[in-house]
Amino acid sequence: MNHTDIGSGLSIYFYEIDEKYCLVTGGGDTQTSPLYIRLVLKPYDPEFSDDKTYIEIRTGNVKDFINSQNK
C-alpha cells in the first residue's frame, strides 16, 4: 500500500483513504508494532496534523466514529 513518511524521528506513515479520511500509523521503527494506528478525519487546512479528530482503530469503535462525523 502506498504511503507517505511524515515522521520526524519516528516512523509515522500517512495512508490516503478518501477525501474525508486517512490512516496514520506511528512507532519507533518498522521492526516493531506501531504505537498507534489512527483513522483521522482530515482537517480542512493544508497543514496536515494527525492530532486532529481521530480514533485509535485497535481500541475504538470505527463504525461509531464514522457515524458521528456524518451527523
Predicted model as a PDB file, atoms N, CA, C, CB and O in Angstrom, pLDDT in the B-factor column:
MODEL        1                                                                  
ATOM      1  N   MET A   1       0.850  -1.171   0.000  1.00 66.00           N  
ATOM      2  CA  MET A   1       0.000   0.000   0.000  1.00 66.00           C  
ATOM      3  C   MET A   1       0.895   1.232   0.000  1.00 66.00           C  
ATOM      4  CB  MET A   1      -0.967  -0.001   1.221  1.00 66.00           C  
ATOM      5  O   MET A   1       1.866   1.308   0.752  1.00 66.00           O  
ATOM      6  N   ASN A   2       0.555   2.192  -0.851  1.00 72.00           N  
ATOM      7  CA  ASN A   2       1.327   3.424  -0.924  1.00 72.00           C  
ATOM      8  C   ASN A   2       1.118   4.264   0.329  1.00 72.00           C  
ATOM      9  CB  ASN A   2       0.944   4.223  -2.169  1.00 72.00           C  
ATOM     10  O   ASN A   2       0.006   4.368   0.846  1.00 72.00           O  
ATOM     11  N   HIS A   3       2.202   4.858   0.804  1.00 67.00           N  
ATOM     12  CA  HIS A   3       2.140   5.710   1.980  1.00 67.00           C  
ATOM     13  C   HIS A   3       3.160   6.831   1.851  1.00 67.00           C  
ATOM     14  CB  HIS A   3       2.386   4.893   3.264  1.00 67.00           C  
ATOM     15  O   HIS A   3       4.047   6.798   0.998  1.00 67.00           O  
ATOM     16  N   THR A   4       3.010   7.815   2.715  1.00 67.00           N  
ATOM     17  CA  THR A   4       3.957   8.916   2.799  1.00 67.00           C  
ATOM     18  C   THR A   4       4.527   8.936   4.202  1.00 67.00           C  
ATOM     19  CB  THR A   4       3.288  10.278   2.442  1.00 67.00           C  
ATOM     20  O   THR A   4       3.779   8.906   5.179  1.00 67.00           O  
ATOM     21  N   ASP A   5       5.846   8.986   4.310  1.00 67.00           N  
ATOM     22  CA  ASP A   5       6.507   9.066   5.623  1.00 67.00           C  
ATOM     23  C   ASP A   5       6.459  10.520   6.077  1.00 67.00           C  
ATOM     24  CB  ASP A   5       8.000   8.537   5.560  1.00 67.00           C  
ATOM     25  O   ASP A   5       7.101  11.385   5.480  1.00 67.00           O  
ATOM     26  N   ILE A   6       5.680  10.791   7.156  1.00 68.00           N  
ATOM     27  CA  ILE A   6       5.555  12.162   7.655  1.00 68.00           C  
ATOM     28  C   ILE A   6       6.212  12.313   9.019  1.00 68.00           C  
ATOM     29  CB  ILE A   6       4.082  12.569   7.739  1.00 68.00           C  
ATOM     30  O   ILE A   6       6.002  13.315   9.702  1.00 68.00           O  
ATOM     31  N   GLY A   7       7.012  11.319   9.422  1.00 64.00           N  
ATOM     32  CA  GLY A   7       7.641  11.344  10.730  1.00 64.00           C  
ATOM     33  C   GLY A   7       8.903  12.184  10.769  1.00 64.00           C  
ATOM     34  O   GLY A   7       9.530  12.465   9.748  1.00 64.00           O  
ATOM     35  N   SER A   8       9.247  12.567  11.971  1.00 67.00           N  
ATOM     36  CA  SER A   8      10.486  13.278  12.223  1.00 67.00           C  
ATOM     37  C   SER A   8      11.081  12.659  13.479  1.00 67.00           C  
ATOM     38  CB  SER A   8      10.256  14.835  12.380  1.00 67.00           C  
ATOM     39  O   SER A   8      10.819  13.115  14.592  1.00 67.00           O  
ATOM     40  N   GLY A   9      11.887  11.613  13.290  1.00 72.00           N  
ATOM     41  CA  GLY A   9      12.450  10.889  14.421  1.00 72.00           C  
ATOM     42  C   GLY A   9      11.683   9.619  14.748  1.00 72.00           C  
ATOM     43  O   GLY A   9      12.228   8.704  15.364  1.00 72.00           O  
ATOM     44  N   LEU A  10      10.428   9.560  14.339  1.00 79.00           N  
ATOM     45  CA  LEU A  10       9.608   8.361  14.483  1.00 79.00           C  
ATOM     46  C   LEU A  10       9.207   7.886  13.100  1.00 79.00           C  
ATOM     47  CB  LEU A  10       8.353   8.631  15.366  1.00 79.00           C  
ATOM     48  O   LEU A  10       9.269   8.638  12.128  1.00 79.00           O  
ATOM     49  N   SER A  11       8.798   6.636  13.024  1.00 84.00           N  
ATOM     50  CA  SER A  11       8.238   6.132  11.768  1.00 84.00           C  
ATOM     51  C   SER A  11       6.749   6.424  11.780  1.00 84.00           C  
ATOM     52  CB  SER A  11       8.514   4.594  11.581  1.00 84.00           C  
ATOM     53  O   SER A  11       5.970   5.688  12.386  1.00 84.00           O  
ATOM     54  N   ILE A  12       6.354   7.496  11.110  1.00 83.00           N  
ATOM     55  CA  ILE A  12       4.949   7.883  11.025  1.00 83.00           C  
ATOM     56  C   ILE A  12       4.571   7.864   9.553  1.00 83.00           C  
ATOM     57  CB  ILE A  12       4.689   9.300  11.671  1.00 83.00           C  
ATOM     58  O   ILE A  12       5.164   8.558   8.728  1.00 83.00           O  
ATOM     59  N   TYR A  13       3.568   7.048   9.246  1.00 85.00           N  
ATOM     60  CA  TYR A  13       3.154   6.876   7.859  1.00 85.00           C  
ATOM     61  C   TYR A  13       1.719   7.325   7.665  1.00 85.00           C  
ATOM     62  CB  TYR A  13       3.313   5.424   7.429  1.00 85.00           C  
ATOM     63  O   TYR A  13       0.847   7.046   8.487  1.00 85.00           O  
ATOM     64  N   PHE A  14       1.490   8.025   6.564  1.00 87.00           N  
ATOM     65  CA  PHE A  14       0.191   8.574   6.183  1.00 87.00           C  
ATOM     66  C   PHE A  14      -0.316   7.773   4.995  1.00 87.00           C  
ATOM     67  CB  PHE A  14       0.286  10.105   5.840  1.00 87.00           C  
ATOM     68  O   PHE A  14       0.369   7.654   3.980  1.00 87.00           O  
ATOM     69  N   TYR A  15      -1.528   7.221   5.125  1.00 90.00           N  
ATOM     70  CA  TYR A  15      -2.157   6.463   4.053  1.00 90.00           C  
ATOM     71  C   TYR A  15      -3.446   7.171   3.648  1.00 90.00           C  
ATOM     72  CB  TYR A  15      -2.438   4.991   4.492  1.00 90.00           C  
ATOM     73  O   TYR A  15      -4.350   7.349   4.465  1.00 90.00           O  
ATOM     74  N   GLU A  16      -3.521   7.565   2.405  1.00 89.00           N  
ATOM     75  CA  GLU A  16      -4.715   8.229   1.874  1.00 89.00           C  
ATOM     76  C   GLU A  16      -5.836   7.196   1.760  1.00 89.00           C  
ATOM     77  CB  GLU A  16      -4.423   8.896   0.482  1.00 89.00           C  
ATOM     78  O   GLU A  16      -5.626   6.121   1.199  1.00 89.00           O  
ATOM     79  N   ILE A  17      -7.027   7.509   2.288  1.00 90.00           N  
ATOM     80  CA  ILE A  17      -8.181   6.621   2.137  1.00 90.00           C  
ATOM     81  C   ILE A  17      -9.153   7.238   1.133  1.00 90.00           C  
ATOM     82  CB  ILE A  17      -8.886   6.372   3.513  1.00 90.00           C  
ATOM     83  O   ILE A  17      -9.453   6.636   0.102  1.00 90.00           O  
ATOM     84  N   ASP A  18      -9.635   8.423   1.431  1.00 90.00           N  
ATOM     85  CA  ASP A  18     -10.532   9.143   0.530  1.00 90.00           C  
ATOM     86  C   ASP A  18     -10.437  10.625   0.847  1.00 90.00           C  
ATOM     87  CB  ASP A  18     -12.006   8.635   0.662  1.00 90.00           C  
ATOM     88  O   ASP A  18      -9.516  11.060   1.540  1.00 90.00           O  
ATOM     89  N   GLU A  19     -11.401  11.413   0.333  1.00 88.00           N  
ATOM     90  CA  GLU A  19     -11.335  12.860   0.540  1.00 88.00           C  
ATOM     91  C   GLU A  19     -11.604  13.272   1.981  1.00 88.00           C  
ATOM     92  CB  GLU A  19     -12.317  13.548  -0.365  1.00 88.00           C  
ATOM     93  O   GLU A  19     -11.316  14.407   2.360  1.00 88.00           O  
ATOM     94  N   LYS A  20     -12.151  12.371   2.787  1.00 89.00           N  
ATOM     95  CA  LYS A  20     -12.533  12.723   4.151  1.00 89.00           C  
ATOM     96  C   LYS A  20     -11.626  12.105   5.228  1.00 89.00           C  
ATOM     97  CB  LYS A  20     -13.951  12.298   4.392  1.00 89.00           C  
ATOM     98  O   LYS A  20     -11.447  12.692   6.295  1.00 89.00           O  
ATOM     99  N   TYR A  21     -11.055  10.925   4.951  1.00 91.00           N  
ATOM    100  CA  TYR A  21     -10.291  10.189   5.964  1.00 91.00           C  
ATOM    101  C   TYR A  21      -8.923   9.751   5.453  1.00 91.00           C  
ATOM    102  CB  TYR A  21     -11.076   8.973   6.425  1.00 91.00           C  
ATOM    103  O   TYR A  21      -8.692   9.592   4.254  1.00 91.00           O  
ATOM    104  N   CYS A  22      -8.030   9.564   6.421  1.00 90.00           N  
ATOM    105  CA  CYS A  22      -6.739   8.957   6.146  1.00 90.00           C  
ATOM    106  C   CYS A  22      -6.391   8.050   7.334  1.00 90.00           C  
ATOM    107  CB  CYS A  22      -5.628  10.051   5.907  1.00 90.00           C  
ATOM    108  O   CYS A  22      -6.999   8.149   8.400  1.00 90.00           O  
ATOM    109  N   LEU A  23      -5.427   7.185   7.139  1.00 91.00           N  
ATOM    110  CA  LEU A  23      -4.939   6.309   8.193  1.00 91.00           C  
ATOM    111  C   LEU A  23      -3.513   6.742   8.502  1.00 91.00           C  
ATOM    112  CB  LEU A  23      -5.009   4.789   7.773  1.00 91.00           C  
ATOM    113  O   LEU A  23      -2.713   6.954   7.591  1.00 91.00           O  
ATOM    114  N   VAL A  24      -3.197   6.874   9.780  1.00 90.00           N  
ATOM    115  CA  VAL A  24      -1.852   7.273  10.194  1.00 90.00           C  
ATOM    116  C   VAL A  24      -1.353   6.265  11.207  1.00 90.00           C  
ATOM    117  CB  VAL A  24      -1.837   8.718  10.787  1.00 90.00           C  
ATOM    118  O   VAL A  24      -2.026   5.983  12.198  1.00 90.00           O  
ATOM    119  N   THR A  25      -0.163   5.719  10.956  1.00 89.00           N  
ATOM    120  CA  THR A  25       0.469   4.798  11.902  1.00 89.00           C  
ATOM    121  C   THR A  25       1.736   5.445  12.416  1.00 89.00           C  
ATOM    122  CB  THR A  25       0.776   3.415  11.243  1.00 89.00           C  
ATOM    123  O   THR A  25       2.411   6.177  11.691  1.00 89.00           O  
ATOM    124  N   GLY A  26       2.056   5.175  13.663  1.00 89.00           N  
ATOM    125  CA  GLY A  26       3.265   5.750  14.239  1.00 89.00           C  
ATOM    126  C   GLY A  26       3.940   4.794  15.187  1.00 89.00           C  
ATOM    127  O   GLY A  26       3.280   4.072  15.934  1.00 89.00           O  
ATOM    128  N   GLY A  27       5.264   4.790  15.155  1.00 88.00           N  
ATOM    129  CA  GLY A  27       6.026   3.932  16.038  1.00 88.00           C  
ATOM    130  C   GLY A  27       7.502   4.254  15.987  1.00 88.00           C  
ATOM    131  O   GLY A  27       7.941   5.155  15.272  1.00 88.00           O  
ATOM    132  N   GLY A  28       8.255   3.498  16.761  1.00 83.00           N  
ATOM    133  CA  GLY A  28       9.689   3.740  16.851  1.00 83.00           C  
ATOM    134  C   GLY A  28      10.454   3.334  15.617  1.00 83.00           C  
ATOM    135  O   GLY A  28      11.366   4.040  15.185  1.00 83.00           O  
ATOM    136  N   ASP A  29      10.090   2.201  15.044  1.00 76.00           N  
ATOM    137  CA  ASP A  29      10.752   1.737  13.828  1.00 76.00           C  
ATOM    138  C   ASP A  29       9.847   0.737  13.126  1.00 76.00           C  
ATOM    139  CB  ASP A  29      12.136   1.102  14.146  1.00 76.00           C  
ATOM    140  O   ASP A  29       8.782   0.390  13.637  1.00 76.00           O  
ATOM    141  N   THR A  30      10.265   0.280  11.972  1.00 75.00           N  
ATOM    142  CA  THR A  30       9.433  -0.634  11.185  1.00 75.00           C  
ATOM    143  C   THR A  30       9.554  -2.088  11.618  1.00 75.00           C  
ATOM    144  CB  THR A  30       9.793  -0.521   9.733  1.00 75.00           C  
ATOM    145  O   THR A  30       8.866  -2.948  11.068  1.00 75.00           O  
ATOM    146  N   GLN A  31      10.405  -2.382  12.584  1.00 82.00           N  
ATOM    147  CA  GLN A  31      10.596  -3.757  13.043  1.00 82.00           C  
ATOM    148  C   GLN A  31       9.734  -4.109  14.248  1.00 82.00           C  
ATOM    149  CB  GLN A  31      12.040  -3.982  13.383  1.00 82.00           C  
ATOM    150  O   GLN A  31       9.714  -5.264  14.673  1.00 82.00           O  
ATOM    151  N   THR A  32       9.016  -3.126  14.807  1.00 84.00           N  
ATOM    152  CA  THR A  32       8.162  -3.359  15.969  1.00 84.00           C  
ATOM    153  C   THR A  32       6.727  -2.926  15.649  1.00 84.00           C  
ATOM    154  CB  THR A  32       8.702  -2.595  17.214  1.00 84.00           C  
ATOM    155  O   THR A  32       6.484  -2.220  14.670  1.00 84.00           O  
ATOM    156  N   SER A  33       5.796  -3.355  16.478  1.00 90.00           N  
ATOM    157  CA  SER A  33       4.398  -2.975  16.291  1.00 90.00           C  
ATOM    158  C   SER A  33       4.245  -1.466  16.440  1.00 90.00           C  
ATOM    159  CB  SER A  33       3.488  -3.712  17.298  1.00 90.00           C  
ATOM    160  O   SER A  33       4.954  -0.846  17.233  1.00 90.00           O  
ATOM    161  N   PRO A  34       3.323  -0.872  15.681  1.00 91.00           N  
ATOM    162  CA  PRO A  34       3.098   0.570  15.803  1.00 91.00           C  
ATOM    163  C   PRO A  34       2.632   0.947  17.208  1.00 91.00           C  
ATOM    164  CB  PRO A  34       2.068   1.034  14.772  1.00 91.00           C  
ATOM    165  O   PRO A  34       1.965   0.162  17.881  1.00 91.00           O  
ATOM    166  N   LEU A  35       2.986   2.146  17.638  1.00 92.00           N  
ATOM    167  CA  LEU A  35       2.487   2.675  18.903  1.00 92.00           C  
ATOM    168  C   LEU A  35       1.019   3.056  18.763  1.00 92.00           C  
ATOM    169  CB  LEU A  35       3.321   3.893  19.356  1.00 92.00           C  
ATOM    170  O   LEU A  35       0.245   2.939  19.714  1.00 92.00           O  
ATOM    171  N   TYR A  36       0.641   3.513  17.572  1.00 93.00           N  
ATOM    172  CA  TYR A  36      -0.753   3.847  17.318  1.00 93.00           C  
ATOM    173  C   TYR A  36      -1.092   3.629  15.853  1.00 93.00           C  
ATOM    174  CB  TYR A  36      -1.045   5.294  17.724  1.00 93.00           C  
ATOM    175  O   TYR A  36      -0.233   3.689  14.973  1.00 93.00           O  
ATOM    176  N   ILE A  37      -2.375   3.375  15.625  1.00 95.00           N  
ATOM    177  CA  ILE A  37      -2.944   3.280  14.281  1.00 95.00           C  
ATOM    178  C   ILE A  37      -4.246   4.075  14.340  1.00 95.00           C  
ATOM    179  CB  ILE A  37      -3.183   1.757  13.821  1.00 95.00           C  
ATOM    180  O   ILE A  37      -5.210   3.657  14.981  1.00 95.00           O  
ATOM    181  N   ARG A  38      -4.264   5.220  13.668  1.00 93.00           N  
ATOM    182  CA  ARG A  38      -5.388   6.149  13.780  1.00 93.00           C  
ATOM    183  C   ARG A  38      -6.121   6.326  12.465  1.00 93.00           C  
ATOM    184  CB  ARG A  38      -4.906   7.489  14.274  1.00 93.00           C  
ATOM    185  O   ARG A  38      -5.512   6.490  11.408  1.00 93.00           O  
ATOM    186  N   LEU A  39      -7.439   6.290  12.553  1.00 94.00           N  
ATOM    187  CA  LEU A  39      -8.272   6.748  11.460  1.00 94.00           C  
ATOM    188  C   LEU A  39      -8.515   8.220  11.751  1.00 94.00           C  
ATOM    189  CB  LEU A  39      -9.629   5.916  11.331  1.00 94.00           C  
ATOM    190  O   LEU A  39      -9.086   8.566  12.785  1.00 94.00           O  
ATOM    191  N   VAL A  40      -8.080   9.093  10.837  1.00 91.00           N  
ATOM    192  CA  VAL A  40      -8.094  10.534  11.086  1.00 91.00           C  
ATOM    193  C   VAL A  40      -9.063  11.227  10.138  1.00 91.00           C  
ATOM    194  CB  VAL A  40      -6.681  11.127  10.933  1.00 91.00           C  
ATOM    195  O   VAL A  40      -9.039  11.008   8.926  1.00 91.00           O  
ATOM    196  N   LEU A  41      -9.917  12.071  10.717  1.00 89.00           N  
ATOM    197  CA  LEU A  41     -10.750  12.951   9.920  1.00 89.00           C  
ATOM    198  C   LEU A  41      -9.841  14.067   9.424  1.00 89.00           C  
ATOM    199  CB  LEU A  41     -11.978  13.510  10.743  1.00 89.00           C  
ATOM    200  O   LEU A  41      -9.264  14.804  10.223  1.00 89.00           O  
ATOM    201  N   LYS A  42      -9.717  14.188   8.128  1.00 81.00           N  
ATOM    202  CA  LYS A  42      -8.782  15.170   7.575  1.00 81.00           C  
ATOM    203  C   LYS A  42      -9.211  16.586   7.930  1.00 81.00           C  
ATOM    204  CB  LYS A  42      -8.677  15.017   6.053  1.00 81.00           C  
ATOM    205  O   LYS A  42     -10.398  16.910   7.897  1.00 81.00           O  
ATOM    206  N   PRO A  43      -8.247  17.420   8.266  1.00 69.00           N  
ATOM    207  CA  PRO A  43      -8.566  18.824   8.522  1.00 69.00           C  
ATOM    208  C   PRO A  43      -8.843  19.544   7.210  1.00 69.00           C  
ATOM    209  CB  PRO A  43      -7.416  19.517   9.283  1.00 69.00           C  
ATOM    210  O   PRO A  43      -8.476  19.066   6.137  1.00 69.00           O  
ATOM    211  N   TYR A  44      -9.479  20.669   7.306  1.00 59.00           N  
ATOM    212  CA  TYR A  44      -9.759  21.459   6.109  1.00 59.00           C  
ATOM    213  C   TYR A  44      -8.624  22.409   5.773  1.00 59.00           C  
ATOM    214  CB  TYR A  44     -11.039  22.239   6.288  1.00 59.00           C  
ATOM    215  O   TYR A  44      -8.653  23.065   4.732  1.00 59.00           O  
ATOM    216  N   ASP A  45      -7.626  22.490   6.642  1.00 56.00           N  
ATOM    217  CA  ASP A  45      -6.484  23.352   6.354  1.00 56.00           C  
ATOM    218  C   ASP A  45      -5.397  22.542   5.651  1.00 56.00           C  
ATOM    219  CB  ASP A  45      -5.934  23.994   7.655  1.00 56.00           C  
ATOM    220  O   ASP A  45      -5.381  21.317   5.774  1.00 56.00           O  
ATOM    221  N   PRO A  46      -4.501  23.180   4.928  1.00 55.00           N  
ATOM    222  CA  PRO A  46      -3.494  22.458   4.151  1.00 55.00           C  
ATOM    223  C   PRO A  46      -2.393  21.811   4.988  1.00 55.00           C  
ATOM    224  CB  PRO A  46      -2.871  23.387   3.174  1.00 55.00           C  
ATOM    225  O   PRO A  46      -1.695  20.928   4.490  1.00 55.00           O  
ATOM    226  N   GLU A  47      -2.219  22.221   6.240  1.00 60.00           N  
ATOM    227  CA  GLU A  47      -1.185  21.654   7.098  1.00 60.00           C  
ATOM    228  C   GLU A  47      -1.735  20.437   7.814  1.00 60.00           C  
ATOM    229  CB  GLU A  47      -0.671  22.697   8.114  1.00 60.00           C  
ATOM    230  O   GLU A  47      -2.504  20.570   8.766  1.00 60.00           O  
ATOM    231  N   PHE A  48      -1.347  19.246   7.363  1.00 58.00           N  
ATOM    232  CA  PHE A  48      -1.866  18.027   7.979  1.00 58.00           C  
ATOM    233  C   PHE A  48      -1.230  17.817   9.345  1.00 58.00           C  
ATOM    234  CB  PHE A  48      -1.610  16.807   7.074  1.00 58.00           C  
ATOM    235  O   PHE A  48      -0.025  17.996   9.520  1.00 58.00           O  
ATOM    236  N   SER A  49      -2.057  17.438  10.302  1.00 59.00           N  
ATOM    237  CA  SER A  49      -1.589  17.056  11.634  1.00 59.00           C  
ATOM    238  C   SER A  49      -2.429  15.881  12.090  1.00 59.00           C  
ATOM    239  CB  SER A  49      -1.681  18.252  12.651  1.00 59.00           C  
ATOM    240  O   SER A  49      -3.655  15.925  11.990  1.00 59.00           O  
ATOM    241  N   ASP A  50      -1.792  14.828  12.589  1.00 55.00           N  
ATOM    242  CA  ASP A  50      -2.557  13.642  12.984  1.00 55.00           C  
ATOM    243  C   ASP A  50      -3.094  13.749  14.407  1.00 55.00           C  
ATOM    244  CB  ASP A  50      -1.692  12.401  12.858  1.00 55.00           C  
ATOM    245  O   ASP A  50      -3.533  12.748  14.973  1.00 55.00           O  
ATOM    246  N   ASP A  51      -3.069  14.949  14.999  1.00 62.00           N  
ATOM    247  CA  ASP A  51      -3.672  15.116  16.320  1.00 62.00           C  
ATOM    248  C   ASP A  51      -5.048  15.787  16.222  1.00 62.00           C  
ATOM    249  CB  ASP A  51      -2.744  15.942  17.225  1.00 62.00           C  
ATOM    250  O   ASP A  51      -5.581  16.268  17.222  1.00 62.00           O  
ATOM    251  N   LYS A  52      -5.611  15.816  15.023  1.00 71.00           N  
ATOM    252  CA  LYS A  52      -6.965  16.331  14.824  1.00 71.00           C  
ATOM    253  C   LYS A  52      -7.952  15.276  15.321  1.00 71.00           C  
ATOM    254  CB  LYS A  52      -7.229  16.689  13.313  1.00 71.00           C  
ATOM    255  O   LYS A  52      -7.595  14.453  16.164  1.00 71.00           O  
ATOM    256  N   THR A  53      -9.170  15.287  14.819  1.00 87.00           N  
ATOM    257  CA  THR A  53     -10.190  14.327  15.216  1.00 87.00           C  
ATOM    258  C   THR A  53      -9.818  12.947  14.669  1.00 87.00           C  
ATOM    259  CB  THR A  53     -11.595  14.767  14.708  1.00 87.00           C  
ATOM    260  O   THR A  53      -9.684  12.764  13.459  1.00 87.00           O  
ATOM    261  N   TYR A  54      -9.654  11.983  15.573  1.00 92.00           N  
ATOM    262  CA  TYR A  54      -9.254  10.643  15.150  1.00 92.00           C  
ATOM    263  C   TYR A  54      -9.774   9.601  16.134  1.00 92.00           C  
ATOM    264  CB  TYR A  54      -7.720  10.547  15.028  1.00 92.00           C  
ATOM    265  O   TYR A  54     -10.293   9.923  17.203  1.00 92.00           O  
ATOM    266  N   ILE A  55      -9.614   8.336  15.732  1.00 94.00           N  
ATOM    267  CA  ILE A  55      -9.898   7.211  16.608  1.00 94.00           C  
ATOM    268  C   ILE A  55      -8.747   6.216  16.479  1.00 94.00           C  
ATOM    269  CB  ILE A  55     -11.273   6.544  16.255  1.00 94.00           C  
ATOM    270  O   ILE A  55      -8.249   5.969  15.381  1.00 94.00           O  
ATOM    271  N   GLU A  56      -8.339   5.659  17.587  1.00 96.00           N  
ATOM    272  CA  GLU A  56      -7.350   4.571  17.590  1.00 96.00           C  
ATOM    273  C   GLU A  56      -8.128   3.322  17.175  1.00 96.00           C  
ATOM    274  CB  GLU A  56      -6.633   4.390  19.030  1.00 96.00           C  
ATOM    275  O   GLU A  56      -8.988   2.847  17.917  1.00 96.00           O  
ATOM    276  N   ILE A  57      -7.827   2.798  15.996  1.00 96.00           N  
ATOM    277  CA  ILE A  57      -8.666   1.731  15.443  1.00 96.00           C  
ATOM    278  C   ILE A  57      -8.538   0.406  16.187  1.00 96.00           C  
ATOM    279  CB  ILE A  57      -8.323   1.519  13.999  1.00 96.00           C  
ATOM    280  O   ILE A  57      -9.403  -0.460  16.050  1.00 96.00           O  
ATOM    281  N   ARG A  58      -7.481   0.233  16.968  1.00 96.00           N  
ATOM    282  CA  ARG A  58      -7.331  -1.037  17.701  1.00 96.00           C  
ATOM    283  C   ARG A  58      -8.177  -1.070  18.961  1.00 96.00           C  
ATOM    284  CB  ARG A  58      -5.869  -1.269  18.066  1.00 96.00           C  
ATOM    285  O   ARG A  58      -8.462  -2.151  19.477  1.00 96.00           O  
ATOM    286  N   THR A  59      -8.587   0.084  19.469  1.00 96.00           N  
ATOM    287  CA  THR A  59      -9.339   0.109  20.725  1.00 96.00           C  
ATOM    288  C   THR A  59     -10.691   0.794  20.605  1.00 96.00           C  
ATOM    289  CB  THR A  59      -8.534   0.795  21.783  1.00 96.00           C  
ATOM    290  O   THR A  59     -11.549   0.599  21.466  1.00 96.00           O  
ATOM    291  N   GLY A  60     -10.906   1.583  19.573  1.00 96.00           N  
ATOM    292  CA  GLY A  60     -12.154   2.330  19.425  1.00 96.00           C  
ATOM    293  C   GLY A  60     -13.105   1.659  18.453  1.00 96.00           C  
ATOM    294  O   GLY A  60     -12.739   0.715  17.753  1.00 96.00           O  
ATOM    295  N   ASN A  61     -14.318   2.156  18.420  1.00 97.00           N  
ATOM    296  CA  ASN A  61     -15.335   1.646  17.517  1.00 97.00           C  
ATOM    297  C   ASN A  61     -15.336   2.513  16.254  1.00 97.00           C  
ATOM    298  CB  ASN A  61     -16.744   1.636  18.200  1.00 97.00           C  
ATOM    299  O   ASN A  61     -15.841   3.635  16.255  1.00 97.00           O  
ATOM    300  N   VAL A  62     -14.764   1.973  15.190  1.00 96.00           N  
ATOM    301  CA  VAL A  62     -14.606   2.724  13.945  1.00 96.00           C  
ATOM    302  C   VAL A  62     -15.965   3.103  13.356  1.00 96.00           C  
ATOM    303  CB  VAL A  62     -13.798   1.906  12.927  1.00 96.00           C  
ATOM    304  O   VAL A  62     -16.144   4.226  12.884  1.00 96.00           O  
ATOM    305  N   LYS A  63     -16.906   2.188  13.380  1.00 96.00           N  
ATOM    306  CA  LYS A  63     -18.235   2.456  12.823  1.00 96.00           C  
ATOM    307  C   LYS A  63     -18.890   3.634  13.553  1.00 96.00           C  
ATOM    308  CB  LYS A  63     -19.132   1.193  12.922  1.00 96.00           C  
ATOM    309  O   LYS A  63     -19.441   4.526  12.908  1.00 96.00           O  
ATOM    310  N   ASP A  64     -18.837   3.647  14.888  1.00 96.00           N  
ATOM    311  CA  ASP A  64     -19.402   4.751  15.660  1.00 96.00           C  
ATOM    312  C   ASP A  64     -18.690   6.066  15.349  1.00 96.00           C  
ATOM    313  CB  ASP A  64     -19.317   4.449  17.157  1.00 96.00           C  
ATOM    314  O   ASP A  64     -19.335   7.111  15.255  1.00 96.00           O  
ATOM    315  N   PHE A  65     -17.365   6.023  15.188  1.00 94.00           N  
ATOM    316  CA  PHE A  65     -16.590   7.213  14.873  1.00 94.00           C  
ATOM    317  C   PHE A  65     -17.039   7.800  13.528  1.00 94.00           C  
ATOM    318  CB  PHE A  65     -15.083   6.882  14.844  1.00 94.00           C  
ATOM    319  O   PHE A  65     -17.285   9.002  13.428  1.00 94.00           O  
ATOM    320  N   ILE A  66     -17.144   6.971  12.519  1.00 93.00           N  
ATOM    321  CA  ILE A  66     -17.556   7.441  11.195  1.00 93.00           C  
ATOM    322  C   ILE A  66     -18.976   7.974  11.246  1.00 93.00           C  
ATOM    323  CB  ILE A  66     -17.448   6.312  10.156  1.00 93.00           C  
ATOM    324  O   ILE A  66     -19.261   9.030  10.681  1.00 93.00           O  
ATOM    325  N   ASN A  67     -19.871   7.257  11.916  1.00 94.00           N  
ATOM    326  CA  ASN A  67     -21.262   7.729  12.020  1.00 94.00           C  
ATOM    327  C   ASN A  67     -21.351   9.060  12.742  1.00 94.00           C  
ATOM    328  CB  ASN A  67     -22.121   6.698  12.745  1.00 94.00           C  
ATOM    329  O   ASN A  67     -22.179   9.893  12.375  1.00 94.00           O  
ATOM    330  N   SER A  68     -20.530   9.289  13.751  1.00 92.00           N  
ATOM    331  CA  SER A  68     -20.570  10.552  14.492  1.00 92.00           C  
ATOM    332  C   SER A  68     -20.082  11.722  13.632  1.00 92.00           C  
ATOM    333  CB  SER A  68     -19.719  10.446  15.765  1.00 92.00           C  
ATOM    334  O   SER A  68     -20.459  12.866  13.886  1.00 92.00           O  
ATOM    335  N   GLN A  69     -19.260  11.458  12.632  1.00 87.00           N  
ATOM    336  CA  GLN A  69     -18.756  12.511  11.743  1.00 87.00           C  
ATOM    337  C   GLN A  69     -19.766  12.866  10.662  1.00 87.00           C  
ATOM    338  CB  GLN A  69     -17.445  12.076  11.097  1.00 87.00           C  
ATOM    339  O   GLN A  69     -19.683  13.932  10.052  1.00 87.00           O  
ATOM    340  N   ASN A  70     -20.714  11.977  10.430  1.00 79.00           N  
ATOM    341  CA  ASN A  70     -21.690  12.191   9.363  1.00 79.00           C  
ATOM    342  C   ASN A  70     -22.990  12.812   9.858  1.00 79.00           C  
ATOM    343  CB  ASN A  70     -21.989  10.888   8.680  1.00 79.00           C  
ATOM    344  O   ASN A  70     -23.982  12.816   9.128  1.00 79.00           O  
ATOM    345  N   LYS A  71     -23.009  13.330  11.069  1.00 71.00           N  
ATOM    346  CA  LYS A  71     -24.226  13.954  11.623  1.00 71.00           C  
ATOM    347  C   LYS A  71     -24.331  15.400  11.204  1.00 71.00           C  
ATOM    348  CB  LYS A  71     -24.241  13.858  13.152  1.00 71.00           C  
ATOM    349  O   LYS A  71     -25.286  16.082  11.575  1.00 71.00           O  
TER     350      LYS A  71                                                      
ENDMDL                                                                          
END                                                                             
